[in-house]
Amino acid sequence: MDSCIQEAGRLKLLPNQDVMYADQGKMQREIALVYTKLQEAKMWIGKCLEQIGSELPAEFRDKAE
């Protein structure tokens, strides 16, 4: 999941950044939504697993310490 979040983050344009893909500039709103929704999905699965007394599997945990 983290790799999907990171990839969506790479597709987000910074000010004065050149586009890598055709129509990337037109997709910025959608890319921002994808990034946010992936973060939310990760949060909610963590909350659901917490409710049943389980932990998020290691491969889905944050890599940041």
Secondary structure, 3 states (H helix, E strand, C coil): CHHHHHHHHHHCCCCCCCCCCCCCHHHHHHHHHHHHHHHHHHHHHHHHHHHCCCCCCHHHCCCCC
